[in-house]
């Protein structure tokens, strides 16, 4: 059984204000069939959010796949809207050493360490780039990154991981090619002191995989090779994992992906809950709003006003067209 941490989350009750350098997300009408109490909003300067995590001080850290705007810090107002802070984001980006391209996954542990992973995927030209193959750990002090460290290359380690290959072969009768690795989700398991990687690619004959790293501390502090744990196989309708998070109150993992429309229309985003048992299936959650968001990748739990909520952002905006991403926040108690 995968168990996880109790997040060090602080509820926020500040009212969103508009002043120089700070943007407050406007409210837009919720679509028909939406769950009562949740509304769509537009962000201001975030266009393609890939992952979101709540920090110990209550703020949200959001990542995007473009290296020049890789990290953003947001505050949650008591009415459930998000406030962006350009000055804080500028300071944060200036404190980062090196280049992180195609950031896709984010996790936080109980000790305050933040983990961020690029996708490890190849470029559109089929090329590998070092800046697209980084898994880092750091701490955030105010608006500055401190003590950022890199892990050994995860793709190369997975290509040599015999226990992972054996598990895949036992499941589907053949191996998969980790040269096509695409990491898009990640969560830290505080109880097991493990980092769980959610893969978009490769799939095991249409089945998604979660691969634990059992020694993250040694990996970052001593440059130890990653030790991979038991591979988890989840059948979530033939599509890879786009987000992965854990709710310490209900002890459930949230997963999102894109699934095929049975009516022949466009693929749509789907939320799943999983109890953490490697032998248990994930179950679909009825959440109409998420189907209206293209590529709901930045999905994570956040506590404010004394209640646990689920923050859902779509990777659907465009910097070029100046079309920011949309999001909604829903009371987690309403998710069944």
N, C-alpha and C positions, 0 to 999 in steps of 0.2 A: 504494500500500500504506500503510495506517495503521499506524505504529509507535508505541510508547508508552514510558513511563518505566520505569526501574528504581526501584521504590518504596523509600523509606528506611524499612524496617521493622525493628524490633528484636524478637527473640524474647523471650518472657517465660517465666520458670520459677517464678514465685511461686506459693505455695499459697494458695488462696482461704480467707480467714478471715471470721468473723462477729464484728462489733463494732458499736458504736453508729454509725448512719449508713451502714453498708455492708451490702448485701444480696447473698447468694450464691444463684445459681439452683439449685433442687433438680433432681435427675435423675428423669425419668419413663421408663417402659419404652418401648423402641422397638417400632414396629409390625411385624407379620409381613412378611417380604420386605425388611427394611431391609438396607442395605449394612453388612457387618461393620465395627465400629469407630466407627459414628456412632449417637448416641442423641438422643432428644428431651429438651429441658429447657424449663422455664418461666422467663421473666423475672419480676422482682418489681414494678417500677414503670413498665415500658414496655409500652404496650398496642397501639399501632398504628405500628410502625416502618416508615418509608418508604424509608430508605437507610442504608447503613453503610459506613464507610471506616476503614482502619487508619492511625493517625498515626505520625509518625517515632519517637515514644517507645514504640510498641507498643500503646498504648491504642486502643480503638475509639470512634469518634464515631458516634452514631446520631441520626437525626432522626425526628420525628413530625409529623403534619400539624396538631396542635393548638398554637396559638401559646404557650400557657402552659407547655408542656413540649416545646418545639421541639427542644432539644438534650440529649443524655445522653452521659456518658463512662463507659466500661466497661473493665475489665481482663480479660485472658484468663489463667486459671489453667493450670498445666501439664497438668491432666487434661482441658482443653478446655471447662471451664465458664466462664461470664461473671460477673463481680462488679460490681454496681452501687454507686455512691457518691452518696448523696443530697446530702451537703455540697458535693461537687464540682459536681454539677448545679445546685444553688442558686446557687453563685458564678458559674457559667457563664451562667445565665439573667439574672442581675443585670447582667452586663457587656454585654449586648446592647442596642443602641439601636434604637428603632423596633420595629415589629411585623411578624413573618413568619408569615403564615397559609397553611396548606396546603403546607408544605414537602414536597417529593417527591424531589429529586435532590441528590446530594452527590459531590464530587470533590476530589482532593488532587494538587498538583503537587510536583515534586522540590525546589522552593525553599521548601516549607513553607506555601504559600498553600492555603487551603481555599475551595472554591466551593460555594455552596448555592443552590438554585433552588426557588421556589414553583412550583406547577403552571401558573400563568397561566390556569387554567380559571375559568369563571364559577361563581357560587353556584348552589344548587339553584333559586333564583328567577330564574336567568338574568341575574344582574347581575355587572358587572365591579367589582372592588374593588382599589385600589392595593396593599394589603397581600398580595394574592394574585398580584401581578404584579411580583415582585422576583427578580433574580439578583444575588447579592452575593459579594464576595471578602473574606477576612479572614485574620488569623493568630491562632493560639492560643498564648498564653503561660501555662503552668501551666493554670489553670482559667478564664482570662479571654480574652475576644475582644478583639483589638486591630486597629485600622485597617480597620474594615469599610467597604467602598465598594460603591455600587450601579452596575450597568451600565444603559445606556439600555434602554428597554422593548423586550423581545425580540419580543413579539407584534406591535407596530406595525412593527418592522423587517422581520419575516417577511412581513407583508402587502404590503410594498413591494419585497421581494427578487426582482427580475426573473430572476436566474439560478436561483433555487430554483423559481420558477413555470415557467420554461422546461424545467427538468429533469423536473418532475412532468408537464407537458403532453406531453413527449417519451415518457414512460413509459406514461401511461394515456390520452393523448389529450384530457385536460381538466385544469382546475386544481382545487385543493382550497381550502377556506375556513379560513384560519389564525385567523379569529375564534373558532374552536372549539379553539384550541391547548390541549394538555394535555401538559406536559413532566413525565415521571416518572423519567427516568434521565439520567445524565451521567457522563463520564469525561474526564480530562485526558490529552492526547497530548503527552508531554514532548518526544519527538523532533521533532514538527512544531509544538510550542508552540501547540496548538489545544485548544479545548474542544468535545467532541462531545456533542450533545444527542440523547437518545433519546426519541422521541415516542410517547405512547400514542394521542394524537389530534392532527391528523387522520391517517387512513390514506389511502394512494393506491390506491383501489379494492381494499382488503383487504390491501395491502402496507405493512409498517412502514417508517418512515424514520429515519435518523440524519443530522442536519444539523450539520456542523462550523462553529464560529466561529473564523476564522483569525487574529483579532487581539485575543485576550482582554486582553493587557497594556495595549494602547492604549485599549481599551474602558473598563477600570477606572481607569487612571491619567490619561487625557486626555479621557475622556468621548466618545471616538470612536464613531461608529456601527458596529455589528457588521458585519464582512465575512464573508459566508457562503461556505463552500467547496462542494466537490462533494457533492451529496446522495446518500446511500447508500440503496438500496432492498433490503429483506430480506423474503422471503416466509417468515413464521413462523406459518403456519396462521391467517391472518386476524385476528390480535389484536395490539394495540399493545404497545410495549416498556414493561416495568415496572422493570427494573434493567439496568445496564450497568457492567461493570468490566473490568480488564485484568490478566492474570497475566504479569509480566515474565519469569518463568522459562520458561514454555512459549510465550510470545508469542501468547497467545490471549485474545480477548475473551469474557466471559460475558454472556449475555443471558437474562432471564426474561420470561415473559408468561403469560397465561391462555389455554388452548386448549379448544376444544369436545371433549367426550367423544364418541368415535365410537359408543359403546354407548348414547348418549342420556341418560347420567347428568349430574351436575353438571360444570361446567367445572373444569379442574384446572391447577395451575401446571406449567410446563415450562421446563427449563434447556436453553440452546443454547450452542454454541461457534461463534465466527466468527474467521477468521484475519486480519481487518482489510483484506482486499482488497475494494474496492468492487464488483468483478465476481464475487466468490466468494459462494456461498450460506452461510447459517448451517446448522449440523447439530445435530439433537437429541441430547441426552445422556441416557443411561439412568440416572435417579436416582429410585428408587421413593419415597423419603421426601418429596420435594418435592411429590408429588401429594397428600400428606396435609395440606399447609399451604395454607390459603386465602390467596390474594394474596401469594405470596412476592416481596416487593418489596425488602426490605433484604437484598441478596445481594452479597457482596464477598469478595475474597481477603485473607487475613491470615496472617502468618508467625509461628509460635511453635514452640518445641522443635526449631528448626532445619529445620522443614518448612513448606511452603506448604499452607494449608488454605482451604476455602471456607466462609464463614459464611452461613447461610441463616435468615432470620427471616420469619415470616408476619405480615402486617397483618390479624390476625384477632381481636385482643383487644377488650375493652370496658372503658373507664374507669368507665362508669356501673354495669356489672355486676361491677366489680372482677375481671375476667378478664384476666390479663396475656397477652402474646403468647408463642408458643412459638418455639424455634429449635433447630437442630442444626449441628454443625461436622463437616466431613468432610475427610479427607486428600485434597488435590487430585490426588495421583497415582492415586487410585482412580477418577477421573472419566474415562470413555472416550467 
